[in-house]
Amino acid sequence: MSTYKVPVMAELAAEGKEPEILFWVGCAGSFDQRAQRVTLAFVKILNQLNINFAVLGPEEACSGDPARRAGNEFVFQMLAQQNIATLNMYNVKKIVAACPHCFNTLKNEYKELGGNYEVIHHSTYINELLKSGKLKVQGGEFKGKKITYHDSCYLGRANDVYEAPREVLMALDADLVELKSCRTKGLCCGAGGAQMFKEDEPGDKRINVERTEQVLEVNPDYVAVACPFCNTMLTDGVKGHDKQDDIKVLDLAEFVTKANGY
């Protein structure tokens, strides 16, 4: 990412500047190789549009979502209070997160600990850029392709963000097809609630296998996701069915950058 402009909050503050938005990268977006490509795609969009943003860099700690979901409230509160102190020190007002888990935690769970911010998910932010005319999206390689969208639990059912991701995909001039379980009846990818970090409970079938079978029913060219956990689980599911050459799993930010060729 060295060839891209990624301002760090501490450096801006030293110059007496405040960014328009703070891009919350998240643990997956920072350390997971696949999710790093999504981080880069979103940064490309911000750079192309000359949006005044910054990241916390090494000052960003985990949001605490996995700790709280796994039942370790002490670790959650420790991480949350550390992050809130950092965000408040920089007078942060608006945060954009590419991970629904970070988004949900920062938006809804930091308030009780003194963290009050306008927090939006990158799908909503990208859609706002489209609607305002700042961002233009070509059909590009996706024109006429069949795309299905997987609703992330913490984006959809937890926060009622259903239309923004779909509106971004519609801008690609593609054929958007819905899965059997979608919107308010969406099916988890199998990684939420800290399941990503533990073994499955005993059962007949893994959740991501069940979800992938629903994907195969509509036979898309692409699966659109808006969450790093969903990305991992559906990519694994598609590979498990040996369909990785036929069905590609991409994040919304990647659809935009690939369609526009940057």
C-alpha positions as CSV (number, residue, x, y, z in Angstrom):
1,M,0.0,0.0,0.0
2,S,3.0,2.3,0.0
3,T,2.1,3.7,-3.4
4,Y,-1.2,4.9,-2.1
5,K,-1.9,7.8,0.1
6,V,-2.9,6.6,3.6
7,P,-2.7,9.5,6.0
8,V,-2.2,8.5,9.7
9,M,-4.2,10.4,12.3
10,A,-1.2,11.2,14.5
11,E,0.7,12.8,11.6
12,L,-2.4,15.0,10.7
13,A,-2.9,16.0,14.3
14,A,0.8,17.1,14.5
15,E,0.1,19.4,11.5
16,G,-3.1,20.7,13.2
17,K,-5.4,19.0,10.7
18,E,-8.5,17.0,11.1
19,P,-9.8,14.5,8.4
20,E,-13.3,14.5,7.2
21,I,-13.6,10.7,8.0
22,L,-11.6,8.2,10.0
23,F,-11.3,4.9,8.1
24,W,-11.5,2.1,10.7
25,V,-9.5,-0.7,9.2
26,G,-10.2,-3.4,11.7
27,C,-8.1,-6.5,12.6
28,A,-9.1,-8.5,9.4
29,G,-8.5,-5.5,7.2
30,S,-5.1,-5.0,8.8
31,F,-3.7,-8.6,9.1
32,D,-5.7,-11.0,6.9
33,Q,-4.2,-11.2,3.4
34,R,-7.5,-11.5,1.7
35,A,-9.1,-8.7,3.7
36,Q,-6.1,-6.5,3.1
37,R,-7.1,-6.4,-0.6
38,V,-10.4,-5.0,0.4
39,T,-8.7,-2.4,2.5
40,L,-6.6,-1.4,-0.5
41,A,-9.7,-1.3,-2.8
42,F,-11.5,1.1,-0.4
43,V,-8.3,3.3,-0.1
44,K,-8.1,3.4,-3.9
45,I,-11.7,4.8,-4.0
46,L,-10.9,7.4,-1.3
47,N,-7.7,8.4,-3.1
48,Q,-9.4,8.6,-6.6
49,L,-12.1,11.0,-5.2
50,N,-9.5,13.0,-3.1
51,I,-11.5,12.3,0.1
52,N,-9.9,13.8,3.2
53,F,-9.5,10.7,5.4
54,A,-7.1,9.2,7.9
55,V,-6.4,5.9,9.7
56,L,-5.3,5.4,13.3
57,G,-2.5,3.0,12.2
58,P,-0.7,1.4,15.2
59,E,-3.0,3.3,17.6
60,E,-6.0,1.3,16.4
61,A,-6.8,-1.7,18.7
62,C,-9.4,-4.5,18.0
63,S,-12.9,-3.2,18.5
64,G,-13.5,-5.9,21.1
65,D,-16.3,-7.6,19.2
66,P,-14.9,-11.1,19.2
67,A,-14.1,-10.9,22.9
68,R,-17.6,-9.7,23.9
69,R,-19.3,-12.3,21.6
70,A,-17.1,-15.0,23.1
71,G,-18.1,-13.9,26.6
72,N,-15.0,-12.1,27.8
73,E,-16.6,-8.8,28.8
74,F,-13.5,-7.6,30.7
75,V,-11.3,-7.7,27.5
76,F,-14.1,-6.1,25.5
77,Q,-14.3,-3.1,27.9
78,M,-10.5,-2.8,28.1
79,L,-10.2,-2.6,24.3
80,A,-13.2,-0.3,23.9
81,Q,-12.0,2.1,26.6
82,Q,-8.6,2.2,25.0
83,N,-10.1,3.0,21.5
84,I,-12.6,5.5,22.9
85,A,-9.7,7.4,24.6
86,T,-7.8,7.5,21.3
87,L,-10.8,8.5,19.2
88,N,-11.8,11.3,21.6
89,M,-8.2,12.6,21.9
90,Y,-8.4,13.1,18.1
91,N,-11.9,14.6,18.3
92,V,-13.2,12.0,15.8
93,K,-16.7,12.6,14.6
94,K,-17.3,10.4,11.6
95,I,-16.0,6.8,11.2
96,V,-16.3,4.5,8.1
97,A,-15.7,0.8,8.7
98,A,-15.4,-2.0,6.1
99,C,-16.3,-4.7,8.6
100,P,-19.8,-5.0,9.9
101,H,-18.6,-6.3,13.2
102,C,-16.4,-3.2,13.8
103,F,-19.3,-1.0,12.5
104,N,-21.9,-2.5,14.8
105,T,-19.6,-2.4,17.9
106,L,-18.4,1.2,17.3
107,K,-21.9,2.4,16.4
108,N,-24.0,0.7,19.0
109,E,-21.9,-0.6,21.9
110,Y,-19.3,2.2,22.5
111,K,-22.0,4.7,23.5
112,E,-22.4,3.3,26.9
113,L,-18.7,3.7,27.5
114,G,-18.6,7.3,26.3
115,G,-17.9,6.8,22.6
116,N,-20.4,8.8,20.6
117,Y,-19.6,8.9,16.9
118,E,-21.4,8.9,13.5
119,V,-20.4,5.4,12.3
120,I,-21.3,4.1,8.8
121,H,-20.4,1.0,6.9
122,H,-18.4,1.3,3.7
123,S,-21.3,-0.1,1.6
124,T,-23.5,2.9,2.8
125,Y,-20.6,5.3,2.3
126,I,-19.9,4.1,-1.3
127,N,-23.6,4.3,-2.1
128,E,-23.7,7.9,-0.8
129,L,-20.8,8.7,-3.0
130,L,-22.7,7.3,-6.0
131,K,-25.9,9.1,-5.2
132,S,-24.1,12.4,-4.8
133,G,-22.5,12.0,-8.2
134,K,-19.0,12.1,-6.7
135,L,-18.4,8.5,-7.6
136,K,-19.2,7.2,-11.1
137,V,-19.2,3.4,-11.7
138,Q,-18.9,1.8,-15.1
139,G,-20.3,-1.7,-15.8
140,G,-16.9,-2.7,-16.9
141,E,-16.2,-6.5,-16.7
142,F,-19.4,-7.0,-14.6
143,K,-21.8,-5.7,-17.2
144,G,-24.5,-8.3,-17.8
145,K,-22.9,-10.7,-15.3
146,K,-25.0,-12.6,-12.7
147,I,-24.2,-11.4,-9.2
148,T,-25.8,-12.5,-5.9
149,Y,-25.4,-10.6,-2.6
150,H,-24.9,-12.3,0.8
151,D,-26.4,-10.2,3.7
152,S,-24.0,-10.0,6.6
153,C,-25.8,-10.5,9.9
154,Y,-24.4,-7.5,11.6
155,L,-25.0,-5.3,8.6
156,G,-28.5,-6.5,7.7
157,R,-30.5,-7.9,10.6
158,A,-28.6,-6.1,13.3
159,N,-28.5,-2.6,11.6
160,D,-31.1,-2.8,8.8
161,V,-28.6,-2.0,6.1
162,Y,-30.1,-3.9,3.1
163,E,-30.5,-1.6,0.2
164,A,-27.2,0.3,0.0
165,P,-25.1,-2.7,-1.0
166,R,-27.7,-3.8,-3.6
167,E,-27.8,-0.2,-5.0
168,V,-24.0,-0.2,-5.4
169,L,-24.3,-3.6,-7.3
170,M,-27.1,-2.3,-9.5
171,A,-24.9,0.6,-10.6
172,L,-22.6,-2.0,-12.2
173,D,-25.3,-2.8,-14.8
174,A,-25.3,-6.4,-13.7
175,D,-28.0,-9.0,-13.2
176,L,-28.6,-9.1,-9.5
177,V,-30.2,-12.3,-8.3
178,E,-31.3,-13.0,-4.7
179,L,-30.5,-16.0,-2.6
180,K,-33.3,-18.1,-1.1
181,S,-32.5,-16.7,2.4
182,C,-31.9,-13.0,2.1
183,R,-32.6,-9.6,3.7
184,T,-34.5,-10.1,7.1
185,K,-34.3,-13.9,6.5
186,G,-30.7,-13.9,5.6
187,L,-28.5,-16.9,6.7
188,C,-25.3,-16.4,8.7
189,C,-22.0,-17.3,6.9
190,G,-21.1,-19.3,10.0
191,A,-18.4,-17.0,11.4
192,G,-20.3,-14.5,13.4
193,G,-20.5,-14.4,17.2
194,A,-16.8,-15.3,17.5
195,Q,-17.5,-18.6,15.7
196,M,-14.6,-17.7,13.4
197,F,-12.2,-18.4,16.2
198,K,-13.5,-21.7,17.6
199,E,-14.5,-25.2,16.5
200,D,-18.0,-25.9,15.2
201,E,-20.6,-27.3,17.6
202,P,-21.5,-30.9,16.7
203,G,-24.0,-31.1,13.8
204,D,-24.7,-32.5,10.4
205,K,-23.4,-29.7,8.2
206,R,-21.3,-26.6,8.5
207,I,-23.2,-23.3,8.1
208,N,-21.0,-22.0,5.4
209,V,-21.6,-25.2,3.4
210,E,-25.4,-24.7,3.8
211,R,-25.0,-21.1,2.6
212,T,-22.8,-22.0,-0.3
213,E,-25.4,-24.5,-1.5
214,Q,-27.9,-21.7,-1.6
215,V,-25.4,-19.8,-3.7
216,L,-25.0,-22.7,-6.1
217,E,-28.8,-22.8,-6.6
218,V,-28.7,-19.4,-8.3
219,N,-25.5,-20.2,-10.2
220,P,-24.0,-16.7,-10.2
221,D,-20.7,-15.5,-11.7
222,Y,-19.9,-13.5,-8.6
223,V,-20.9,-13.5,-4.9
224,A,-20.8,-10.0,-3.4
225,V,-20.0,-9.7,0.3
226,A,-19.5,-6.7,2.6
227,C,-17.7,-8.4,5.5
228,P,-14.3,-10.0,5.8
229,F,-15.7,-13.0,7.8
230,C,-18.3,-13.6,5.2
231,N,-15.7,-13.3,2.5
232,T,-13.6,-16.1,4.1
233,M,-16.5,-18.4,4.8
234,L,-18.0,-18.2,1.4
235,T,-14.7,-18.4,-0.4
236,D,-14.0,-21.6,1.6
237,G,-17.5,-22.9,0.7
238,V,-17.0,-22.3,-3.0
239,K,-13.6,-24.0,-2.9
240,G,-15.2,-26.9,-1.0
241,H,-17.5,-27.4,-3.9
242,D,-14.6,-27.0,-6.4
243,K,-16.3,-24.0,-8.0
244,Q,-13.6,-21.4,-7.4
245,D,-13.0,-21.1,-11.1
246,D,-16.6,-20.5,-11.9
247,I,-17.8,-18.3,-8.9
248,K,-15.7,-15.4,-7.6
249,V,-16.3,-13.9,-4.1
250,L,-15.6,-10.2,-4.0
251,D,-16.2,-7.3,-1.6
252,L,-18.3,-4.3,-2.7
253,A,-15.2,-2.1,-2.7
254,E,-13.5,-4.5,-5.1
255,F,-16.5,-4.5,-7.5
256,V,-16.2,-0.7,-7.7
257,T,-12.4,-0.6,-8.2
258,K,-12.4,-3.4,-10.8
259,A,-15.3,-2.0,-12.7
260,N,-13.5,1.4,-12.9
261,G,-10.1,-0.1,-13.6
262,Y,-8.2,1.3,-10.6
